[in-house]
Amino acid sequence: MSASDEPLKPSPAESAGKPGFSIFFATACGLGYFPKAPGTAGALGGLVVATIPFLFCAWLSILADAAQGATNHVDVRAYLLIQMAVGLMVAAIGVWSAGRAARFWQQHDPQKVVIDEVSGQHLAIALGCALPIWRSVPVSWQTSIWGYLAHDATLNWKYLVLGFILFRTFDIWKPFPARQLESLAGGWGIMSDDWMAGIYAALGLWIARGIGL
């Protein structure tokens, strides 16, 4: 997040009252009110948002495989499509709500706005762990959905931890062009630098997967 406190002029509608829905989404259901490291809390929320579609696909795979007597697998193509839909929805809500919240608080990038961390962290995990998209990924554990997070899947605990560390590192560091993207107007400036951090983190995850981590 930017530390800038540049005042922004609220619109007439926003001046009339608190934009409750916008603030609710912009603070990621209240995660932005954490007294310490609200950005880290938002990134943890992004991990949850990224994990739920994976567990949903895993659950469907378990049901299908149990009916057919097949080996458990996750269809990464279906997983990627769901993650794309979730990512676009969070990004769109983020641009809208972050911009309105920033105008209400009259700050360029309020610390309480953490929907950008949610979106960026989701992008890092979804993009970094969903590929390759041309095959199903077998897993050897068949005991429960949680086995998919523990062994041989495109998304496991190691990738969650590494993706979180990489995203927070790039989000704070803001390598080119992340810092420059902060100058974009309204919610676009708040969100886009975190999307760039998410892309860098995804590249790091691709490298980790490529070397067999």
C-alpha positions as CSV (number, residue, x, y, z in Angstrom):
1,M,0.0,0.0,0.0
2,S,1.0,3.6,-0.5
3,A,1.6,5.7,2.5
4,S,0.3,8.7,0.7
5,D,-2.4,10.7,2.4
6,E,-3.2,12.9,-0.6
7,P,-6.8,14.2,0.0
8,L,-9.4,13.1,-2.5
9,K,-12.6,15.0,-3.0
10,P,-15.7,12.8,-2.3
11,S,-18.5,12.8,-4.8
12,P,-21.8,14.5,-3.8
13,A,-23.5,11.1,-3.2
14,E,-20.6,10.0,-1.0
15,S,-20.6,13.2,0.9
16,A,-24.2,12.6,1.9
17,G,-23.4,9.5,3.9
18,K,-21.0,6.6,4.6
19,P,-20.8,4.2,1.6
20,G,-21.3,1.1,3.8
21,F,-21.3,-1.6,1.1
22,S,-18.2,-0.1,-0.5
23,I,-16.3,0.1,2.8
24,F,-17.4,-3.5,3.7
25,F,-15.9,-4.9,0.5
26,A,-12.9,-2.5,0.5
27,T,-11.9,-3.6,4.0
28,A,-12.4,-7.3,3.0
29,C,-15.2,-7.9,5.4
30,G,-13.4,-6.0,8.1
31,L,-9.9,-7.4,7.8
32,G,-8.7,-3.9,7.1
33,Y,-9.5,-2.9,10.6
34,F,-6.8,-5.2,12.1
35,P,-4.7,-3.0,14.4
36,K,-1.4,-4.3,13.1
37,A,-0.5,-5.4,9.6
38,P,-3.9,-5.1,7.9
39,G,-2.2,-5.8,4.6
40,T,-1.0,-9.1,5.8
41,A,-4.5,-9.9,7.1
42,G,-5.9,-9.1,3.6
43,A,-3.3,-11.3,2.0
44,L,-4.3,-14.2,4.3
45,G,-7.9,-13.5,3.2
46,G,-6.7,-13.9,-0.4
47,L,-5.3,-17.3,0.5
48,V,-8.7,-18.4,1.7
49,V,-10.4,-17.0,-1.5
50,A,-7.9,-18.9,-3.6
51,T,-8.2,-22.2,-1.7
52,I,-12.0,-22.5,-1.6
53,P,-12.3,-23.1,-5.4
54,F,-9.6,-25.7,-5.2
55,L,-11.3,-27.6,-2.4
56,F,-14.6,-27.4,-4.3
57,C,-13.0,-29.0,-7.4
58,A,-11.3,-31.6,-5.1
59,W,-14.6,-32.4,-3.5
60,L,-16.3,-32.9,-6.9
61,S,-13.4,-35.1,-8.0
62,I,-13.7,-37.2,-4.9
63,L,-17.4,-37.7,-5.5
64,A,-16.9,-38.5,-9.2
65,D,-14.0,-40.9,-8.6
66,A,-15.9,-42.7,-5.8
67,A,-18.8,-43.3,-8.2
68,Q,-16.5,-44.6,-10.9
69,G,-13.9,-46.3,-8.8
70,A,-11.1,-44.3,-10.4
71,T,-8.0,-42.7,-9.0
72,N,-8.4,-39.3,-7.5
73,H,-7.5,-36.4,-9.7
74,V,-8.2,-32.7,-10.0
75,D,-9.2,-31.4,-13.4
76,V,-7.0,-28.3,-13.6
77,R,-8.9,-26.9,-16.6
78,A,-12.2,-26.6,-14.6
79,Y,-10.2,-25.3,-11.6
80,L,-8.6,-22.5,-13.7
81,L,-12.0,-21.5,-15.2
82,I,-13.5,-21.2,-11.7
83,Q,-10.5,-19.2,-10.4
84,M,-10.7,-16.9,-13.4
85,A,-14.3,-16.1,-12.6
86,V,-13.5,-15.6,-8.9
87,G,-10.5,-13.4,-9.7
88,L,-12.4,-11.2,-12.1
89,M,-15.2,-10.7,-9.7
90,V,-12.9,-9.8,-6.8
91,A,-10.9,-7.4,-9.1
92,A,-14.1,-5.7,-10.3
93,I,-15.5,-5.3,-6.8
94,G,-12.1,-4.1,-5.6
95,V,-11.7,-1.3,-8.2
96,W,-15.2,-0.1,-7.4
97,S,-15.2,-0.3,-3.6
98,A,-11.6,0.8,-3.1
99,G,-12.1,4.0,-5.2
100,R,-15.3,4.9,-3.3
101,A,-13.7,4.1,0.1
102,A,-10.6,6.2,-0.8
103,R,-12.8,9.2,-1.7
104,F,-14.9,8.8,1.5
105,W,-11.7,8.8,3.7
106,Q,-10.1,11.4,1.5
107,Q,-6.9,9.4,1.2
108,H,-5.2,8.1,-2.0
109,D,-4.7,4.6,-0.6
110,P,-6.2,4.2,2.9
111,Q,-4.5,1.5,5.1
112,K,-7.9,0.0,5.9
113,V,-8.5,-0.8,2.2
114,V,-7.2,-4.3,1.8
115,I,-9.3,-5.7,-1.0
116,D,-6.2,-5.0,-3.2
117,E,-4.2,-7.5,-1.1
118,V,-7.0,-10.1,-1.3
119,S,-7.1,-9.7,-5.1
120,G,-3.3,-9.7,-5.6
121,Q,-2.8,-12.7,-3.3
122,H,-5.5,-14.6,-5.1
123,L,-4.0,-13.9,-8.4
124,A,-0.6,-15.1,-7.2
125,I,-2.0,-18.5,-6.1
126,A,-4.5,-19.0,-8.9
127,L,-2.0,-18.1,-11.7
128,G,1.0,-19.7,-10.0
129,C,-0.7,-23.0,-9.1
130,A,-3.4,-23.6,-11.8
131,L,-1.0,-24.2,-14.7
132,P,-0.5,-26.3,-16.7
133,I,-4.1,-26.3,-17.8
134,W,-3.9,-29.1,-20.4
135,R,-4.1,-32.1,-18.0
136,S,-5.6,-33.4,-14.9
137,V,-3.2,-33.7,-11.9
138,P,-3.2,-37.0,-10.0
139,V,-2.9,-37.1,-6.3
140,S,-2.1,-40.1,-4.2
141,W,-4.0,-39.4,-1.0
142,Q,-7.7,-40.5,-1.1
143,T,-8.7,-40.1,2.5
144,S,-10.2,-36.6,2.4
145,I,-10.3,-33.2,0.6
146,W,-7.5,-32.0,2.8
147,G,-5.2,-34.6,1.2
148,Y,-5.2,-32.4,-1.9
149,L,-3.6,-29.7,0.1
150,A,-0.9,-32.0,1.5
151,H,0.4,-34.1,-1.3
152,D,1.2,-33.9,-5.1
153,A,-1.6,-31.5,-6.1
154,T,-1.2,-28.3,-8.0
155,L,-2.0,-26.5,-4.8
156,N,-0.4,-27.7,-1.5
157,W,0.7,-26.2,1.8
158,K,4.2,-25.5,0.4
159,Y,2.8,-23.4,-2.5
160,L,0.4,-21.6,-0.2
161,V,3.2,-20.6,2.2
162,L,5.6,-19.7,-0.6
163,G,3.0,-17.8,-2.6
164,F,2.1,-15.8,0.5
165,I,5.8,-14.9,1.3
166,L,6.5,-14.0,-2.4
167,F,3.4,-11.9,-2.7
168,R,4.0,-9.9,0.5
169,T,7.6,-9.4,-0.5
170,F,6.7,-8.0,-3.9
171,D,3.8,-6.0,-2.5
172,I,6.1,-4.2,-0.1
173,W,9.1,-4.0,-2.4
174,K,6.9,-2.8,-5.4
175,P,9.4,-3.5,-8.3
176,F,8.8,-1.9,-11.6
177,P,6.1,-1.2,-12.8
178,A,4.2,-1.8,-9.5
179,R,5.1,1.5,-7.9
180,Q,4.3,3.4,-11.1
181,L,0.9,1.8,-11.3
182,E,0.0,3.4,-8.0
183,S,-0.4,6.7,-9.8
184,L,-3.4,5.5,-11.7
185,A,-6.7,7.2,-10.8
186,G,-9.1,5.9,-8.1
187,G,-9.5,2.2,-7.4
188,W,-7.3,1.3,-10.4
189,G,-4.2,2.8,-8.7
190,I,-5.0,1.0,-5.4
191,M,-5.6,-2.4,-7.1
192,S,-3.1,-2.5,-10.0
193,D,0.1,-2.5,-8.0
194,D,-1.0,-5.5,-6.1
195,W,-2.0,-7.3,-9.3
196,M,1.6,-6.7,-10.5
197,A,2.9,-8.1,-7.2
198,G,0.7,-11.1,-7.7
199,I,2.1,-11.7,-11.2
200,Y,5.7,-11.5,-9.9
201,A,4.7,-14.0,-7.1
202,A,3.2,-16.3,-9.6
203,L,6.4,-16.3,-11.7
204,G,8.2,-17.3,-8.5
205,L,5.8,-20.2,-8.0
206,W,6.3,-21.3,-11.6
207,I,10.0,-21.4,-10.9
208,A,9.5,-23.4,-7.7
209,R,7.3,-25.9,-9.5
210,G,9.8,-26.1,-12.3
211,I,12.6,-27.2,-10.0
212,G,10.4,-29.7,-8.2
213,L,9.9,-27.9,-4.9
